[in-house]
């Protein structure tokens, strides 16, 4: 199929002085729909992963694409963005880690089947694949270690200060110490576990059984804190709340102190939720990106995709979203207009947000890294298909269907 280029236009955060960043500028011309995007916490970098294995890195301040990283040989399924790295996972079964400093992407791990989820911590990149394995790879170099195994595919991994959490098709939630301890089954769902999130005191999980479970990290029993009418596709954990989105279209917000869950937003179906200090963001099959204040108030539609939204990520100043339309949108939290900052040739599977970049991965296998302050996306890695990207302080990690990482 012939490829066509599309102009990308960014409207920067109105809080940034216009003497530094123009109100409207063209960022780049990129290819195809994004599968995943990630945004840096300080709002200056954007990473995008697409259908063709590319990770594009944009500098939103300089208005330049920093890198176009050929990361995967196929779709990019997940991206994560940190202060120094972007991580991506793809349908090529690889986990790729790319330094934000400009070094070439490195394959740091390989699964036997596609990589659906990557997560980036201070010292490790975690990856979960359809081979059932959870791999933990040191950021400073070293061989990946299989730290946990599910009976079938792993749909979600999350990494905290002391543990890596994973959820899979076997319904189990496993919690594994980063220091080499054995994995422990801390919760069990009646069906697939689609999403896990880890905080300072708890691990949250959402399953196809419609339940949201909250389990203390210190060994207490899991508690059902919310229930959806259909399967839970995404959970996010903050200091005071757990957010969840389900196939019933509801976004639920549940206080960690034991209060009841509250419906704060509604979509046709919810595919992704993200939780910040002041808002919960959600994306659904209706193509809408909703932003809801944590302190109460009606949800606001801040962006819209032409087809469903696969992934949302929330930073201090922006919400990033990636959809089936191949677009990566970046929207200021203060009410500014959404900007299309990257485009993939296929759908966007994953986005991640760091202090300076947004990372995205797509069905085209590309992992894209885009600066938040303006600039064209850079392809930083390539997979067959990218399923997950993660962003750390110095690298971006990616995993794909080629099993590489």
DRENSERO-447327 format. One record per residue (C-alpha): residue in three letters; x, y, z. Coordinates in pm, 1 decimal. Each point is the difference from the previous one (the first is absolute). Layout:
(ALA, (X, Y, Z))
...
//
This chain:
(UNK, (0.0, 0.0, 0.0))
(UNK, (135.7, 339.5, -92.2))
(UNK, (107.6, 219.1, 287.6))
(UNK, (-97.8, 363.2, 30.6))
(UNK, (156.6, 267.7, 215.5))
(UNK, (-208.4, 219.7, 226.5))
(UNK, (92.3, 330.6, 160.2))
(UNK, (1.1, 3.5, 378.5))
(UNK, (-98.6, 319.6, 175.4))
(UNK, (69.8, 79.3, 365.9))
(UNK, (-171.9, 262.2, 209.9))
(UNK, (222.4, 35.1, 305.9))
(UNK, (-98.5, 51.4, 362.7))
(UNK, (-132.7, 355.5, 35.9))
(UNK, (196.7, 23.7, 325.9))
(UNK, (322.2, 5.8, -205.5))
(UNK, (90.3, 356.7, -107.5))
(UNK, (-63.5, 66.3, -367.3))
(UNK, (349.8, 146.1, -26.6))
(UNK, (125.0, -355.6, 55.2))
(UNK, (-258.5, -210.5, -181.9))
(UNK, (-231.1, 126.1, -274.8))
(UNK, (-370.3, -54.3, 43.2))
(UNK, (-16.7, -230.6, -301.0))
(UNK, (270.9, -177.5, -192.4))
(UNK, (56.8, -299.0, -223.9))
(UNK, (189.0, -276.1, 173.6))
(UNK, (61.0, -263.6, -265.4))
(UNK, (-141.0, -209.6, -277.7))
(UNK, (-18.7, -358.5, 120.2))
(UNK, (-147.7, -326.9, -117.2))
(UNK, (-302.1, -190.2, 119.2))
(UNK, (-205.3, -51.5, 315.9))
(UNK, (168.3, -21.7, 342.6))
(UNK, (-62.4, -295.4, 232.0))
(UNK, (144.6, 155.7, 311.7))
(UNK, (113.1, 336.9, 126.6))
(UNK, (180.6, 120.9, 310.3))
(UNK, (54.7, 348.1, 137.0))
(UNK, (277.9, 120.5, 228.0))
(UNK, (-101.9, 139.1, 336.4))
(UNK, (137.8, 348.0, -66.0))
(UNK, (-192.1, 29.3, -325.7))
(UNK, (292.4, 40.1, -238.0))
(UNK, (35.9, -343.3, -165.0))
(UNK, (-240.4, -222.5, -189.2))
(UNK, (62.1, -361.6, -104.1))
(UNK, (-213.6, -177.6, -258.7))
(UNK, (-4.7, -365.0, -108.9))
(UNK, (-171.0, -105.1, -320.6))
(UNK, (-111.9, -282.1, -227.9))
(UNK, (336.4, -17.6, -176.0))
(UNK, (228.5, -56.1, 296.2))
(UNK, (116.6, 358.6, 41.1))
(UNK, (33.5, 202.3, 317.9))
(UNK, (-2.8, 372.5, -70.5))
(UNK, (143.1, 244.5, 252.8))
(UNK, (-111.6, 364.5, -9.6))
(UNK, (136.6, 306.2, 178.6))
(UNK, (-302.8, 219.4, 56.9))
(UNK, (209.9, 301.0, 101.3))
(UNK, (242.0, 10.6, -292.2))
(UNK, (-269.6, -101.1, -251.7))
(UNK, (225.2, -276.0, -131.3))
(UNK, (-27.9, -373.5, -40.3))
(UNK, (291.2, -120.6, 207.3))
(UNK, (11.2, -353.0, -134.9))
(UNK, (-175.6, -248.6, -222.0))
(UNK, (95.3, -329.2, 161.9))
(UNK, (-45.9, -319.3, -205.9))
(UNK, (-64.7, -220.5, 302.7))
(UNK, (-217.7, -293.5, -104.9))
(UNK, (-70.4, -215.5, -304.2))
(UNK, (-375.1, 45.6, 12.4))
(UNK, (-253.3, 155.2, 232.4))
(UNK, (96.3, 188.5, 312.7))
(UNK, (-244.4, -115.4, 266.9))
(UNK, (114.3, 187.6, 309.1))
(UNK, (227.5, 290.8, 88.5))
(UNK, (122.9, 146.8, 328.1))
(UNK, (193.2, 321.8, 48.8))
(UNK, (237.4, 107.0, 274.7))
(UNK, (250.2, 275.1, 63.9))
(UNK, (283.6, -179.5, -181.2))
(UNK, (-151.0, -285.8, -204.9))
(UNK, (-291.6, -103.0, -216.5))
(UNK, (-105.1, -364.8, 11.8))
(UNK, (-212.2, -180.3, -257.6))
(UNK, (-149.1, -342.8, -52.3))
(UNK, (-118.0, -140.8, -328.3))
(UNK, (-155.8, -279.7, -193.3))
(UNK, (355.1, -102.1, -101.8))
(UNK, (41.7, -145.8, 354.1))
(UNK, (277.1, 248.7, 83.6))
(UNK, (45.4, 248.9, 281.6))
(UNK, (197.4, 302.3, -115.7))
(UNK, (164.9, 259.8, 222.4))
(UNK, (110.2, 327.5, -154.2))
(UNK, (191.1, 277.2, 182.7))
(UNK, (-149.5, 344.8, -37.3))
(UNK, (353.1, 133.3, -44.8))
(UNK, (12.5, -117.2, -361.2))
(UNK, (162.0, -341.9, 23.1))
(UNK, (-128.7, -282.5, -217.3))
(UNK, (-278.1, -230.3, 125.2))
(UNK, (109.7, -319.4, 170.0))
(UNK, (-185.7, -328.7, 13.9))
(UNK, (8.1, -73.7, 372.5))
(UNK, (-240.3, -294.5, 18.5))
(UNK, (-183.0, -243.5, -223.8))
(UNK, (-319.3, -193.1, 58.2))
(UNK, (-120.2, -306.4, -189.1))
(UNK, (-316.6, 182.4, -101.7))
(UNK, (-116.9, 360.4, -25.3))
(UNK, (64.2, 249.3, 279.1))
(UNK, (-325.1, 158.4, 116.9))
(UNK, (130.9, 209.0, 287.8))
(UNK, (317.4, 175.4, 111.4))
(UNK, (64.0, 206.7, 312.0))
(UNK, (297.7, 212.1, 92.0))
(UNK, (142.1, 54.9, 347.8))
(UNK, (305.6, 170.8, 140.9))
(UNK, (220.9, -308.5, -43.3))
(UNK, (-186.5, -247.2, -220.7))
(UNK, (-226.9, -43.8, -297.8))
(UNK, (-272.4, -259.8, 50.7))
(UNK, (-174.2, -177.4, -286.6))
(UNK, (-286.9, -243.8, -32.4))
(UNK, (-61.0, -217.1, -304.0))
(UNK, (-248.9, -241.3, -145.8))
(UNK, (247.6, -275.9, 87.5))
(UNK, (-109.4, 48.1, 363.3))
(UNK, (337.1, 127.8, 118.3))
(UNK, (77.0, 313.9, 197.7))
(UNK, (354.7, 118.2, -69.4))
(UNK, (197.1, 252.3, 203.9))
(UNK, (300.3, 163.8, -168.1))
(UNK, (248.9, 240.3, 167.3))
(UNK, (16.2, 342.9, -163.3))
(UNK, (375.4, 18.3, 49.2))
(UNK, (65.7, -316.3, -198.8))
(UNK, (-28.0, -365.5, 86.3))
(UNK, (-203.1, -299.1, -105.9))
(UNK, (-377.8, -12.3, 40.2))
(UNK, (-127.1, -223.2, 278.4))
(UNK, (-327.4, -190.6, -7.3))
(UNK, (-148.6, 101.1, 334.4))
(UNK, (-353.3, -134.9, -38.7))
(UNK, (-202.8, -223.7, -226.8))
(UNK, (-370.8, -14.0, -72.5))
(UNK, (-181.9, -301.0, -139.7))
(UNK, (-63.5, 190.0, -322.5))
(UNK, (44.6, 352.4, -130.7))
(UNK, (88.6, 303.5, 211.8))
(UNK, (-223.0, 296.1, -76.5))
(UNK, (141.5, 258.3, 239.9))
(UNK, (309.8, 75.1, 207.6))
(UNK, (70.9, 283.7, 244.2))
(UNK, (319.2, 80.6, 186.5))
(UNK, (35.5, 169.0, 337.2))
(UNK, (281.7, 83.2, 237.8))
(UNK, (25.0, -354.6, 135.6))
(UNK, (-219.3, -226.2, -214.8))
(UNK, (-115.1, -84.5, -349.6))
(UNK, (-368.1, -88.3, -37.7))
(UNK, (-147.6, -202.0, -285.0))
(UNK, (-341.3, -117.8, -113.6))
(UNK, (-81.2, -262.7, -258.0))
(UNK, (-251.9, -216.5, -176.4))
(UNK, (17.0, -250.0, 289.1))
(UNK, (-182.1, 249.6, 223.7))
(UNK, (290.7, 31.6, 241.2))
(UNK, (165.4, 314.4, 129.3))
(UNK, (363.7, -69.7, 84.4))
(UNK, (222.5, 222.9, 211.5))
(UNK, (375.4, -55.5, -28.4))
(UNK, (270.4, 174.9, 207.7))
(UNK, (260.6, 184.9, -204.8))
(UNK, (278.2, -133.6, 222.4))
(UNK, (-38.6, -354.9, -128.1))
(UNK, (-272.2, -144.3, 220.8))
(UNK, (-254.9, -250.0, -125.2))
(UNK, (-327.5, 117.9, -155.8))
(UNK, (-310.6, -17.9, 216.8))
(UNK, (-358.7, -29.9, -119.5))
(UNK, (-165.0, 288.1, 183.8))
(UNK, (-338.4, 6.2, -173.5))
(UNK, (-206.9, -207.6, -238.6))
(UNK, (-272.9, 96.5, -243.0))
(UNK, (-257.4, -230.1, -155.8))
(UNK, (121.1, 87.6, -350.8))
(UNK, (283.1, 180.6, -179.8))
(UNK, (179.9, 279.3, 185.9))
(UNK, (22.5, 285.4, -249.1))
(UNK, (170.0, 263.8, 211.0))
(UNK, (215.6, 37.4, 310.8))
(UNK, (134.1, 311.2, 172.8))
(UNK, (236.1, 31.9, 294.7))
(UNK, (30.1, 273.9, 260.7))
(UNK, (182.4, 60.6, 325.6))
(UNK, (-232.3, -222.6, 203.3))
(UNK, (-221.1, -198.1, -238.0))
(UNK, (-25.1, -184.9, -328.2))
(UNK, (-322.3, 52.2, -194.8))
(UNK, (-135.0, -240.5, -260.5))
(UNK, (-291.2, -9.1, -239.9))
(UNK, (-136.3, -312.1, -164.7))
(UNK, (-246.9, -126.9, -253.7))
(UNK, (-216.2, -103.3, 297.3))
(UNK, (-82.6, 369.0, 47.2))
(UNK, (172.7, 26.0, 336.9))
(UNK, (258.5, 251.1, 116.2))
(UNK, (216.6, -149.1, 273.6))
(UNK, (228.2, 193.6, 233.6))
(UNK, (270.0, -201.1, 176.5))
(UNK, (240.0, 131.2, 268.7))
(UNK, (367.8, -41.1, -85.1))
(UNK, (72.1, -110.0, 357.0))
(UNK, (-186.2, -327.4, -40.9))
(UNK, (-363.2, 74.2, 84.5))
(UNK, (-297.2, -155.6, -176.8))
(UNK, (-134.9, 153.0, -321.9))
(UNK, (-316.4, 208.0, 29.6))
(UNK, (-256.9, 54.6, -273.6))
(UNK, (-30.4, 378.8, -7.1))
(UNK, (-204.8, 45.5, -317.6))
(UNK, (-201.6, -204.9, -245.8))
(UNK, (-81.4, 65.4, -363.2))
(UNK, (-288.8, -152.6, -191.4))
(UNK, (247.4, -139.9, -253.4))
(UNK, (373.8, -60.5, -15.0))
(UNK, (249.2, 253.9, 138.4))
(UNK, (243.8, 108.8, -271.8))
(UNK, (216.5, 244.0, 195.1))
(UNK, (89.6, 99.7, 356.3))
(UNK, (215.4, 286.0, 130.4))
(UNK, (121.7, 56.9, 354.7))
(UNK, (69.1, 332.8, 169.3))
(UNK, (81.9, 119.0, 349.9))
(UNK, (-365.9, 15.9, 103.7))
(UNK, (-205.8, -178.5, -266.0))
(UNK, (-18.7, -293.0, -237.9))
(UNK, (-158.6, 71.5, -337.6))
(UNK, (-149.1, -267.3, -223.3))
(UNK, (-158.9, -17.2, -342.3))
(UNK, (-214.7, -282.5, -130.5))
(UNK, (-180.6, -138.9, -297.4))
(UNK, (-321.1, 124.9, 163.8))
(UNK, (117.5, 349.8, -96.9))
(UNK, (40.1, 126.4, 355.1))
(UNK, (302.1, 169.2, 154.6))
(UNK, (-1.7, -67.3, 373.9))
(UNK, (204.9, 185.0, 260.7))
(UNK, (46.1, -173.0, 335.1))
(UNK, (169.9, 153.4, 307.3))
(UNK, (275.0, -213.2, 152.7))
(UNK, (-136.5, 69.7, 348.6))
(UNK, (-290.1, -238.7, -49.4))
(UNK, (-274.1, 229.7, -127.3))
(UNK, (-233.1, -111.8, -279.1))
(UNK, (76.1, 23.1, -371.1))
(UNK, (-145.7, 292.7, -194.3))
(UNK, (-76.5, 14.6, -371.6))
(UNK, (177.8, 313.0, -123.5))
(UNK, (-21.5, -40.6, -379.4))
(UNK, (-160.6, -218.3, -265.2))
(UNK, (103.4, -123.6, -347.0))
(UNK, (-142.2, -261.7, -236.0))
(UNK, (280.4, -226.4, 125.4))
(UNK, (308.4, 108.3, 194.9))
(UNK, (335.5, -123.0, -128.7))
(UNK, (245.6, 203.2, 208.8))
(UNK, (10.6, 211.2, 315.9))
(UNK, (281.0, 207.9, 151.3))
(UNK, (15.7, 170.5, 337.7))
(UNK, (179.3, 322.4, 91.5))
(UNK, (16.2, 229.5, 300.3))
(UNK, (-309.2, 195.2, -105.6))
(UNK, (-177.3, -197.2, -272.8))
(UNK, (-97.0, -340.2, -133.2))
(UNK, (29.8, -38.5, -377.2))
(UNK, (-188.0, -259.5, -202.5))
(UNK, (-25.2, -114.4, -360.4))
(UNK, (-269.1, -213.6, -154.7))
(UNK, (-152.4, -164.4, -303.9))
(UNK, (-192.0, 321.1, -67.7))
(UNK, (328.1, 171.4, -93.3))
(UNK, (-23.5, 249.7, 284.6))
(UNK, (268.2, 93.0, 250.9))
(UNK, (-164.4, 114.9, 323.0))
(UNK, (167.0, 187.4, 284.7))
(UNK, (-175.2, -5.1, 338.9))
(UNK, (108.3, 197.9, 310.3))
(UNK, (76.5, -216.5, 303.4))
(UNK, (-160.6, 251.5, 235.0))
(UNK, (-336.1, -25.2, -171.2))
(UNK, (-140.7, 156.5, -311.9))
(UNK, (-127.1, -111.8, -336.6))
(UNK, (225.3, -177.4, -250.4))
(UNK, (118.9, 212.8, -290.6))
(UNK, (63.3, -128.8, -351.1))
(UNK, (349.8, 134.0, -68.5))
(UNK, (81.9, -190.8, -319.2))
(UNK, (-167.4, -221.8, -257.0))
(UNK, (136.6, -272.2, -226.2))
(UNK, (-169.1, -120.7, -316.8))
(UNK, (-15.5, -353.4, 141.3))
(UNK, (44.2, -155.0, 342.5))
(UNK, (271.8, 106.7, 242.3))
(UNK, (240.2, -280.6, 93.3))
(UNK, (222.6, 179.1, 249.5))
(UNK, (14.4, 313.8, 213.7))
(UNK, (285.4, 135.9, 213.4))
(UNK, (-10.5, 286.8, 247.7))
(UNK, (279.4, 239.6, 95.5))
(UNK, (27.6, 315.6, 206.5))
(UNK, (-108.7, 225.7, -287.9))
(UNK, (-140.0, -220.7, -278.7))
(UNK, (-206.1, -305.9, -81.5))
(UNK, (121.7, -212.1, -291.6))
(UNK, (-219.5, -238.1, -196.6))
(UNK, (39.4, -249.3, -281.4))
(UNK, (-274.6, -152.6, -207.1))
(UNK, (-105.1, -230.0, -276.7))
(UNK, (9.7, 299.3, -235.1))
(UNK, (380.4, -3.9, 27.1))
(UNK, (22.2, 340.3, 163.4))
(UNK, (183.7, 101.5, 314.4))
(UNK, (-168.1, 298.1, 164.3))
(UNK, (150.2, 219.8, 269.8))
(UNK, (-240.9, 214.5, 200.9))
(UNK, (90.4, 260.3, 267.3))
(UNK, (-168.9, -55.3, 336.9))
(UNK, (-71.6, 373.0, 33.7))
(UNK, (-256.9, -1.6, -278.5))
(UNK, (207.6, 52.0, -313.4))
(UNK, (-85.1, -165.0, -330.3))
(UNK, (120.3, -353.4, -81.4))
(UNK, (289.0, -21.6, -244.8))
(UNK, (76.8, -288.5, -233.8))
(UNK, (369.9, -51.3, 69.0))
(UNK, (59.8, -331.3, -175.8))
(UNK, (-165.9, -243.4, -237.0))
(UNK, (58.4, -370.3, -61.1))
(UNK, (-88.6, -209.8, -303.9))
(UNK, (-210.7, -230.3, 217.7))
(UNK, (-177.5, 28.8, 331.1))
(UNK, (171.2, 121.1, 317.2))
(UNK, (19.6, -271.8, 264.7))
(UNK, (183.3, 175.7, 281.9))
(UNK, (105.8, 344.6, 117.1))
(UNK, (227.3, 102.8, 285.7))
(UNK, (80.3, 339.7, 143.5))
(UNK, (324.8, 127.0, 148.7))
(UNK, (138.0, 332.9, 113.8))
(UNK, (112.6, 105.8, -349.1))
(UNK, (-144.2, -245.9, -252.5))
(UNK, (-302.3, -201.9, -97.0))
(UNK, (67.7, -350.8, -128.6))
(UNK, (-235.5, -195.4, -221.6))
(UNK, (-10.6, -341.6, -158.6))
(UNK, (-211.3, -122.2, -285.8))
(UNK, (-108.7, -283.9, -217.4))
(UNK, (256.1, 115.9, -257.8))
(UNK, (275.2, -113.4, 238.9))
(UNK, (147.3, 344.4, 54.3))
(UNK, (81.3, 152.3, 337.4))
(UNK, (-20.3, 377.6, -25.1))
(UNK, (139.4, 247.6, 249.1))
(UNK, (-131.5, 354.7, -16.1))
(UNK, (120.7, 301.3, 202.7))
(UNK, (-272.8, 167.4, 201.1))
(UNK, (126.9, 347.2, -79.6))
(UNK, (-38.9, -39.8, -374.4))
(UNK, (195.7, -176.5, -268.7))
(UNK, (-39.7, -290.9, -236.0))
(UNK, (-36.8, -358.6, 121.9))
(UNK, (307.8, -219.9, -9.3))
(UNK, (-11.4, -369.8, -79.4))
(UNK, (207.6, -152.9, 278.6))
(UNK, (-74.8, -370.9, -43.1))
(UNK, (-179.2, -247.4, -226.7))
(UNK, (-187.7, -327.5, 57.4))
(UNK, (-229.3, -221.7, -207.0))
(UNK, (-280.3, 151.7, 204.7))
(UNK, (44.1, 205.0, 316.3))
(UNK, (-225.9, -95.4, 287.4))
(UNK, (149.4, 194.5, 286.5))
(UNK, (236.2, 289.4, 65.6))
(UNK, (142.4, 134.1, 325.2))
(UNK, (197.3, 314.0, 70.7))
(UNK, (266.1, 41.8, 265.9))
(UNK, (250.2, 261.8, 106.2))
(UNK, (245.9, -72.8, -282.0))
(UNK, (-150.6, -266.3, -229.8))
(UNK, (-313.3, -106.5, -179.6))
(UNK, (-84.1, -371.5, 11.0))
(UNK, (-221.8, -181.0, -249.2))
(UNK, (-138.6, -348.5, -49.8))
(UNK, (-143.8, -156.1, -312.1))
(UNK, (-131.0, -312.1, -164.8))
(UNK, (354.1, -88.1, -109.1))
(UNK, (80.2, -77.3, 365.8))
(UNK, (288.1, 244.8, 17.5))
(UNK, (54.6, 245.4, 277.2))
//
